[in-house]
Amino acid sequence: MIDLHTHSLFSDGDLLPAELVRRAEVIGYSALAITDHADSSNLDWIIPRLIQVSQDLNAHGKVRVIPGIELTHLPPTLIVPLTSRARALGAQLVLVHGETIVEPVAPGTNHQAIEAGVDILAHPGLISEEDVIFARAKGVFLEITSRQGHSLSNGHVARLSQRAGAAMVLNTDSHLPGDLISREKALKVVWGAGLNSEDFDQMLENSWRLLPGSRRV
């Protein structure tokens, strides 16, 4: 199992990074990205700490840990410059908190995240077909999620992504210990989105492609 969207107590998660990673190891994870919520107020505080703890855990543990960030509830016009700033600070994965149907995310967030060329557009809600096509052209991966609430639009995201040929990844958006999932539970989430086992395997392959050092196609 590989999961590129989780949160620690550096934002609104419950766990220290070390405990989050240990819990992931116990249920069979191979790789985990820690992608705490950020805006311009805390970007330069969170990223160096995630880089340091990732280095420590990678030197002594079995799960590959990737320091990332999730730009969250920004005015859409800030997404492009803060994506560049996050990368300059050393974030190895940049996500944007997409236009989920269960939170008041600003309209235009999905489009600007794709324009910025982020790695993953998280839980993009009722994303337009035009933006799905745009995501394919820009190489932005669209998220299928196991997180309660955000997962309500999984079927919509999956249907449009398949139609357009846009790449998808499966993540948990974990905040609590119980949010991490087994491979078996992940497969059920994929089935629930109207996809199949082959789609699940492709999403895992897509996640591996996003890891630093992998060649992104």
Secondary structure by P-SEA (a helix, b strand, c coil): ccccbbbcccccccccaaaaaaaaaaacccbbbbccccccccccccaaaaaaaaaaaaaccccbbbbbbbbccccccaaaaaaaaaaaaccccccccccccccccccaaaaaaaaaccccccccccccaaaaaaaaaabbbbbbccccccccaaaaaaaaaaaabbbbbbbcccccccccccaaaaaaaaaaacccaaaaaaaaaaaaaaccccccc
